[in-house]
Amino acid sequence: MAVTSRVKRALGLKMLRRSPSRRANSCGSLPSSPNSGNGGSPRMNFTVPGRGRRPMTSAEIMRRQMKVTEQSDNRLRKTLMRTLVGQMGRRAETIILPLELLRHLKPSEFNDPREYHIWQQRQLRILEAGILLHPAVPLEKSNPSAATLRNVIQSADAKPLDTGKNSEPMRNLVNSVVSLAWRNADDGSTAADICHWADGYPLNIHIYIALLSSVFDTKDDTLVLDEVDELLELMKKTWSTLGINRSIHNLCFTWALFEQYFNTGQVEPDLLGASLAMLAEVANDAKKLDREPIYVKMLDKVLSSMKRWSEKRLLDYHGSFDKGNVGLMESVLPLVFLATKILEEDVPGYVINNGVGDRTAGNRVDHYIRSSMRSAFAKVLEDMNINGTMFEMQEVSDTLIKLANVTEELAAKEKDIFSSSLKKWHPVAVGVAAVTLHTCYGTLLKQYLASETSITNETVQVLERAGKLENMLVQMVVEDSVECEDGGKAIVREMVPYEVESIILGLVRQWIQDKVKIGRDILERAKDTETWNPKSKNEPYAQSAVELMKQAKEVVDNFFELPISITEDLVQNLAEGMEHVFCDYIAFVESCGSKQNYVPTLPPLTRCSQDSRFFKLWRTSSCTIGVYSDNHRFISNANQVRPSTSRGTQRLYIRLNTLHYVLSQLHAIDKTLALNPRVVQSTTIRRSKSNLSSSISFFEQSRTAIRAAVQHVSEASAYRLVFLDSNYVFYGSLYVEDVENARIQPVLRVLKQNLTLLCAIVTERAQPMAIKEVMKATFEAYLMVLLAGGSSRVFCRSDHHMLEEDFCSLKKMFYTCGEGMVVEDVVDREAETVEGVLSLMSQSTEQLIEDFNTMVCETGQIGVAGAMVQKVSMPPTTGKWSRTDPNTILRVLCYRNDKTANFFLKKTFHLAKRRG
């Protein structure tokens, strides 16, 4: 009956036919003594009575494959018999085999003492490796049993260990080994009923892979025995002892097949195919949730090695494969993709380090093609003796022409031999190869043209030959891209054209540089002369912007009148030069200071005087920024609203208009550059820009800069308007001396007038951002009045209702400003901080003190001042007011006019009393 193998069938391996599928032994011989006779039918597994022969058992085949001597086999059998005497129910996992060998085998069973000593040392080293060096259960350095075992092993180096029953060293050895082997991990990761003497990583893996190597035919190690199923089943009996499971087995078997393919000279593709088939099983195992850490570590090492080997061949497949063995790529490609997929998806912490940007299979093949073509081209240069030195000394023109011929041959070889294999993984494999060769040759061509100062016959010949090569490569790309969605346009755009008049291009580039310099001169002149005064109401922006954008439009118009072929590359060059000027001009417009220039310095914290309310009408202390007299003048004339928007603020509004004017002109220039019919589509793809179209912006950097500048100028103008222009009515007067008699109505009237003027000056598109920033600055100023208003302001808890009413009026004004300039949700969101502070002002002093102490404790701002006394540290001023901020609560207490707050601040922080 013919031997069939389920494993070989699954792995795509052929059955052996050159020899019997089951070797036969003489019936009279020992099981350990194989007979190498050649009799017997290769299809017969049963005993032939006339010849007295029987099939070999799986164990006998294993012993022969592992090259175990008859003497070693007899010793092992004898030891197992002695060990199991009276213990027939004992499981193999509980036997520490090296220890049992040491106990039961005596020196007399060896040829001489030296052989016994060497054998004994080998057993001890196995114990050392499995229990001390690579234990399955982590071993503490201070473990006494480990120290004893080390001493015993070291003592056996000089002379053989006495293994007699009454031997003290032997007793120490047995006790220490048993103690260490029967340990179990605290986390329950190891079985409690198994001796752990050979299941530690990587010892167990080395042993198991050695066992797996027995499946390969010793006569022809590129073949797998037909009895592989039985051998693997026999090896399965070692799993419990070695700590192997199905997942680890699959991974080890995958590696064993792959390693055998590599070690046998890479001549048997079936081994590589079998390794790939097993890798599919590994992929399934890698998805399991109950993976052991050791398995993940093995997965990383094994697959990384397979991936490195595979990629090394694929990155230079022109040197690794040829017409005779190109079929190997059919296995190498899926192997590297599957290995990479497992590593990236199922191995935590795997680092991608080979520089391939996109991790899809197609893009990896793209990387392999480009790398291999570059390597093949470099080999051609080496064979033709072309290098940096020779390039200047030899007849360069003839060399480049010959190189073009060889490059065409290389492209044809790629198409004829490798394209069919690569096409399965990359839709335009030939196209990528052609583009790479085009780039390689183009690099040399560029060097040649850079050294040419004038057009010569030789230069023309080189360019003509380069043009033919380019046409051939382009045709390859086109033919290979027929089925692509974009018709291969993406890959074609990578090819930088060779047919470029270097002199004309130089002149055009110089022309662009000259025009860009004119724009830069306008910018430099504007830095010295710009006053930010509009020419008229119809042109409410800076005249320097008008001059700059007019010059830019003229440059673009003149550019398209040049008597040359206008390529996308030239358009991009022009746009980039102009954008540098635009960005610098935008930065100039933006340079108007920041909001911090206008926010007043916070006054020092003090506590309210107990009589501050009583003497409020007679106090003469000035405001912290020196506008007290103006405040009283304003309060007495509250109904007389006067303009408060300074010329400086109005000039900031002109800057805003200028930015929006530049933005609108950029749209027009962008459209002209993108849609002009004279632009010829280019095959060059620039790394920094996508292909030109009407939807692509040439000035995205400028647009981004304008958006940031608009935000900055809007913010600066708003804070100047509120904190400088309106200071006398807002921060300088609101709630000074008394809340009831210094309410917010005058502020609202002035603010409304200022917003009206803003809308009259600022262009419609700039108004929403400008008004929103005014709102934010106004809310910030209101918070500073409440929390940093200086010695002229005090508040009582009873003032809360008036404060809330005033703030509601302030919000309402922004609700109704313009036609929905600022939506209510935005107003409400910005008002949340103020409302939070107002809610604090409605709380009792006792509640504020309690909340303050709680928050200070939570933030750890309590220090030890004495043995039993705790000192509260002054919470830092962050400038970001919040009802949950200790500093904000402290400021509410500082401006709270009652005895409890005064006493708390005096006792806790020793704050000074306000001086009248």
Buried (B, 14 or more C-beta within 10 A) or exposed (E): EEBEBEBBEEBEBEBBEEBBBBBBBBEEEEBBEBEEEEEBEBEBBEBEEEEEBBBBBBBBBBBBBBEEEEEBBEBBEBBBEEBBEEEEEEEBBBBBBBBBBBBBBEBEBBEEEEEBBEBBBEBBBBBBBBBBEBBBBEBEEEBEBBEBBEBBBEBBEEEBBEBEEEEEBBEBBBEBBBBBBBBBBEEEEBBEEBBBBBBBBBBBBEBBBEBBBBBBBEEEBBBBBBBBBBBBEBBEEBBBBBBBBEBBBBBBBBBBBBBBBBEBEBEBBBBBBBBBBBBEBBBEBBEEEEBBEBBBEBBBBBBBBBBEBBBEBBBBBBEBBEEEEBEBBBBBBBBBBBBBBBBEEBBEEBEEEEEBEEEEBBBBBBBBBBBBBBBBBEBBBEEBEBEEEEBEEEEBBEBBBBBBEBBBEBBEBBBEBBBBBBBBBBBBBBBBBBBBBBBBBBEBBBBBBEEBEEEEEBBEBBBBBBBBBBEBBBEBBBBBBEEBEEEBBBBBBBBBBBEBEBEEBEEBBEBBEEBBEBBBEBBEEBEEEBEBEBEEEEEBBBBBBBBBBEBBEEBBEEBBEBEBEBBBBBBBBBBBBBBBBBBBBBEBBBEBBEBEEBBBEBBEBBBBBEEBBEEBEEBEEBBBBEBBEBBEEBBEEBEEBEEBBBEBBBBBBBBBBBBBBBBEBBEEBBEBBBEBEEBEEBBBBBEEBEBBEEEEBBBEBBBEBBBBBBBBBBBBBBBBBBBBBBBBBBBBBBBBBBBEEBBBEBBBBBBBBBBEBBBEBBBEBBBBBBBBBBBBBBBBBBBBBBBBBBBBBBBBBEBBEBBBEBBBBBBEBBEEBBEEBBEEEBBEEBBEBBBBBBEBBBBEBEEBBEBBBEBBEEEEBEEEEEEEEEEBEBBEBEEEBBBEBBBBBBBBBBBBBBEBBBBBBEEBBEBEBBEE
